Amino acid sequence: MRKHSSGEREGEVTGMIETQTAKVPSGVYLTAAVGSMAASAILKAAGKDDWSQFVAHWAPAFLILGLYNKMVKQNGSDSRAHKTRNLESSAA
C-alpha cells in the first residue's frame, strides 16, 4: 500500500474543493458582491452604520473568490506541477 505525502494529500483535497467550486458560475460571485454593496447602502440609509460597514466588507471577499474561481476554471490548480509530474512519470 502506497503512503501519500502531505503534499499529495493537500493536492487531492485542493482538487476536490476546486472540482466543487468550479461548478459555481462566476456570475454568482459578482452578484453576491453587488448584492452586499446594495445591502450596505440600504443599511446605511436605515441608520445602521455598524451593520452597513460590516456588510460592505463582504464585497471584496466575494470578488476575490470569483477571481480565484475564474483562474481555477481556466488554469487549474498547480497545473505546472501536474504537468511536471506527468512528464517525470512518463520518462521513467
GUDO-653058 format. One record per atom (N, C-alpha, C, CB): y, x, z; residue in one letter. Coordinates in steps of 0.02 Angstrom, whole numbers, plus 50000, padded with zeros to 5 digits. Each point is the difference from the previous one (the first is absolute). Glycine has a CB too. Example, Ala and Ser with C-alpha at 12.3 -4.5 7.8 and 13.67 -1.06 7.14 Angstrom:
497165066050390A/500594995550000A/500605004550000A/499414990550062A/501125007749902S/500595004250003S/500554996150037S/499685005949892S/
//
This chain:
499415004250000M/500594995850000M/500625004450000M/499384990850061M/501085007949894R/500605004049992R/500524998050052R/499765001449877R/500545003650155K/500524998750049K/500685000449965K/499285004650094K/501154990549916H/500664999849969H/500515003750043H/499724989149944H/500715014850023S/500545003250037S/500544994850014S/499755011249946S/500714990450099S/500534995250017S/500444998549940S/499985004250118S/500125000849838G/500404998949940G/499684995149952G/500445011550012G/498894988849982E/499654995349957E/500034993050028E/499245009249962E/500684990250105R/500044993450031R/500694997049992R/499135003450082R/501385000949927E/500694997749991E/500104997649929E/500405008050088E/499334995649864G/500064998149930G/499664993449986G/500045011949969G/499384986950063E/499654993749991E/500404994250029E/498905006150004E/501364994950056V/500404994750033V/500634998649959V/499555003550113V/500785001849865T/500614999249960T/499834996349935T/500485010550049T/498974991349921G/499794996649938G/499874992650011G/499515010749962G/500174987650094M/499874992950014M/500654996250011M/498895003150051M/501584999949986I/500644996850013I/500384999049935I/500055005150115I/499965000149843E/500374999649938E/499684995049951E/500355011950016E/499004987449987T/499664995049958T/500244993050018T/499005007549989T/501074991250076Q/500224993450022Q/500754998949987Q/499115000250088Q/501305004949926T/500724999149990T/500194999849926T/500205005850108T/499384997149849A/500144999849928A/499944992949973A/499585011849989A/500074983950048K/499934993149978K/500644995950011K/498785000850027K/501675001850014V/500634996650015V/500505001649944V/499795000450126V/500484994649840P/500505001349948P/500625003450029P/499584990149935P/500715014550027S/500585003750024S/500594995450014S/499625009849934S/500434984650031G/500544995250011G/500004997050069G/499964997649880G/499475002350153V/499964997350068V/500445004050047V/498834995949978V/501155010750014Y/500415004350044Y/500744999149987Y/499065008350004Y/501134991049933L/500704998949983L/500234993250027L/499885007149896L/499704987950097T/500164993350026T/500085000250076T/499384994749905T/500175009050129A/500055000650073A/500655003550020A/498745000350007A/501455004849956A/500625003650016A/500614995549991A/499465010749965A/500574985849979V/500564995549987V/500004994450051V/499985002849877V/499434994750140G/499944994750050G/500255002250068G/499044995449938G/500805010850081S/500245002550065S/500765000850000S/498905005850017S/501394996149925M/500735000549995M/500324993150007M/499895010249926M/499814984950041A/500264993150005A/499944997450071A/499694998049879A/499735003250151A/499904997650069A/500505003450047A/498784998049977A/501355008450011S/500495003650041S/500704996949993S/499315010549988S/500874987949950A/500664996949989A/500054993250034A/500095006149890A/499384990150107I/499994993450033I/500065000850075I/499304995349907I/500335009550121L/500045001250072L/500695002450021L/498785002850001L/501535001349957K/500685002450014K/500494994250001K/499735011149947K/500204984450003A/500444994249997A/499904995350059A/499995000949875A/499394999150152A/499854995850057A/500225003250066A/499044995249937A/501245010850059G/500255003350060G/499475003850038G/500844991250006G/498575009749965K/499465003750034K/500005007249974K/499304989450014K/501195014550009D/500115006749973D/499425004750013D/501204998250017D/498515001550043D/499445004550015D/499404998749955D/500395000650119D/499444993049873W/499444998249955W/500165001749928W/499674990850079W/500955008449902S/500225001649932S/499885007449985S/500854990850005S/499345013550042Q/499905007249991Q/499255001749998Q/501095002250059Q/498524994649984F/499285001350002F/499674998249933F/500014997750124F/500144996549850V/499704997849937V/500275004149941V/499874988450047V/500755013749956A/500305004049946A/499635006749991A/501114994650023A/498625008050031H/499645006449996H/499324999449966H/500595003450103H/499184990649883W/499364999149966W/500065001649925W/499694991250084W/500885007649886A/500085000749927A/499805007049975A/500914991550005A/499355013950025P/499805006649975P/499255001350006P/501135004150031P/498574993450023A/499285001050009A/499614996549944A/500165000950124A/500044993049860F/499654996349946F/500105003649933F/500174989250062F/500425013449926L/500135003549937L/499595006549995L/501164995149998L/498785008550057I/499595006150001I/499274998349989I/500835005550077I/498934989249956L/499314997949989L/499884998149927L/499944996050119L/500545000649851G/499944998249930G/499985006149955G/500594989450024G/499815015649992L/500005006249961L/499345003650007L/501245001050016L/498504999450044Y/499355003150012Y/499464996349961Y/500385003950114Y/499634989549890N/499514995949964N/500035001449925N/500104991150089N/500495009249884K/500095001349929K/499745007049981K/501004992449999K/499155012550042M/499775006849986M/499235000550003M/501085004550046M/498624992150002V/499285000150006V/499684996649940V/500095000050125V/500204994649852K/499734996549942K/500045004449937K/500344989050051K/500195014849943Q/500085004149940Q/499625006650004Q/501114994949985Q/498905008350072N/499725006850006N/499375000450042N/501145004149986N/498764991350058G/499445000550046G/500145004950055G/499224997049908G/500385002850143S/500085004550057S/499665006649986S/500064990250078S/500295015149935D/499735006749991D/499655000849933D/499865000750123D/500454996849824S/499675000149934S/499855007149978S/500594989549970S/499845015250047R/499885007049981R/499405002850039R/501235001549975R/498714996750089A/499445002550040A/499344997249974A/500765000950101A/499234992749880H/499404997049973H/499805003349934H/500304989150055H/500195012349903K/499865003349937K/499725007050012K/500914993349944K/499385010450103T/499775006750015T/499284999950026T/501185003550026T/498674991850020R/499324999550027R/499514998349944R/500474996450110R/499724999149845N/499564998149945N/499875006049954N/500424988250006N/500105015749981L/499925005949958L/499545005250033L/501134997949952L/498975003150114E/499595004850037E/499274997850001E/500985003050070E/498884990649940S/499324997750003S/499675000249931S/500314992750097S/500065006249850S/499715000349933S/499885007249977S/500574989349972S/499825015450055A/499915007149983A/499405003050036A/501235000849981A/498584996350075A/499455002850040A/499324998449973A/500714999150096A/
//
